């Protein structure tokens, strides 16, 4: 949530309503509003795809060139993920349902969006968007962490397997050489080698056991 000023983009081809909207957006709960007005919906997409400081979009459904949902669809396809409040001149359940399908944060009838309702709706929509973004980021980080853990687990399993086979072959060979060898010095070296192999095998077993994932929580 912005500390003090919330930058709002109003997309509406009605200049009179733009002036009314600006008058409604007074300070609310310690927040103030900076309203940017654009009447041409076709220019909105290029504007929002370029660097800007907009926090929330107010979108009129009825525009001259096309309706607000068509513009919203293009914004989403362009990767613009700002919260959007859809405005209409009258109650239309069909438009409200379609707007919600595109992830609209709120749906307001212009005549009803007066006094404190207007700024309150903007603040609430922005807070909900920030919360949703935080939840999405947390879930994404959790998935990334799980995948990293799985990758480490698979690497350890592979490493243990790759170590065990040659160690077993070396141990068999040293046992045979120890039985056949007559030199005390060589036998001492082979005995030390066997001891080191056994120690390494134990460490591999410990690593493998530590790598066993915990049982799922019930």
Secondary structure in CASP SS format (residue, H / E / C, confidence):
PFRMAT SS
TARGET T0000
AUTHOR 0000-0000-0000
METHOD secondary structure of the structure
MODEL  1
X C 1.00
X C 1.00
X C 1.00
X C 1.00
X E 1.00
X E 1.00
X E 1.00
X E 1.00
X E 1.00
X E 1.00
X E 1.00
X C 1.00
X C 1.00
X C 1.00
X H 1.00
X H 1.00
X H 1.00
X H 1.00
X H 1.00
X H 1.00
X H 1.00
X H 1.00
X H 1.00
X H 1.00
X C 1.00
X C 1.00
X C 1.00
X E 1.00
X C 1.00
X C 1.00
X E 1.00
X E 1.00
X E 1.00
X E 1.00
X E 1.00
X E 1.00
X E 1.00
X E 1.00
X C 1.00
X C 1.00
X H 1.00
X H 1.00
X H 1.00
X H 1.00
X H 1.00
X H 1.00
X H 1.00
X H 1.00
X H 1.00
X C 1.00
X C 1.00
X C 1.00
X C 1.00
X C 1.00
X C 1.00
X E 1.00
X E 1.00
X E 1.00
X E 1.00
X E 1.00
X C 1.00
X C 1.00
X C 1.00
X C 1.00
X C 1.00
X C 1.00
X C 1.00
X H 1.00
X H 1.00
X H 1.00
X H 1.00
X H 1.00
X H 1.00
X H 1.00
X H 1.00
X H 1.00
X H 1.00
X C 1.00
X C 1.00
X C 1.00
X C 1.00
X C 1.00
X E 1.00
X E 1.00
X E 1.00
X E 1.00
X E 1.00
X E 1.00
X C 1.00
X C 1.00
X C 1.00
X C 1.00
X H 1.00
X H 1.00
X H 1.00
X H 1.00
X H 1.00
X H 1.00
X H 1.00
X H 1.00
X H 1.00
X C 1.00
X C 1.00
X C 1.00
X C 1.00
X E 1.00
X E 1.00
X E 1.00
X E 1.00
X C 1.00
X C 1.00
X C 1.00
X C 1.00
X C 1.00
X H 1.00
X H 1.00
X H 1.00
X H 1.00
X H 1.00
X H 1.00
X H 1.00
X H 1.00
X H 1.00
X H 1.00
X H 1.00
X H 1.00
X H 1.00
X H 1.00
X H 1.00
X H 1.00
X H 1.00
X H 1.00
X H 1.00
X H 1.00
X H 1.00
X H 1.00
X H 1.00
X H 1.00
X H 1.00
X H 1.00
X H 1.00
X H 1.00
X H 1.00
X H 1.00
X H 1.00
X H 1.00
X H 1.00
X H 1.00
X H 1.00
X H 1.00
X H 1.00
X H 1.00
X H 1.00
X H 1.00
X H 1.00
X H 1.00
X H 1.00
X H 1.00
X H 1.00
X H 1.00
X H 1.00
X H 1.00
X H 1.00
X H 1.00
X H 1.00
X H 1.00
X H 1.00
X H 1.00
X H 1.00
X H 1.00
X H 1.00
X H 1.00
X H 1.00
X H 1.00
X H 1.00
X H 1.00
X H 1.00
X H 1.00
X H 1.00
X H 1.00
X C 1.00
X C 1.00
X C 1.00
X H 1.00
X H 1.00
X H 1.00
X H 1.00
X H 1.00
X H 1.00
X H 1.00
X H 1.00
X H 1.00
X H 1.00
X H 1.00
X H 1.00
X H 1.00
X H 1.00
X H 1.00
X H 1.00
X H 1.00
X H 1.00
X H 1.00
X H 1.00
X H 1.00
X H 1.00
X H 1.00
X H 1.00
X H 1.00
X H 1.00
X H 1.00
X C 1.00
X C 1.00
X C 1.00
X C 1.00
X C 1.00
X C 1.00
X C 1.00
X C 1.00
END
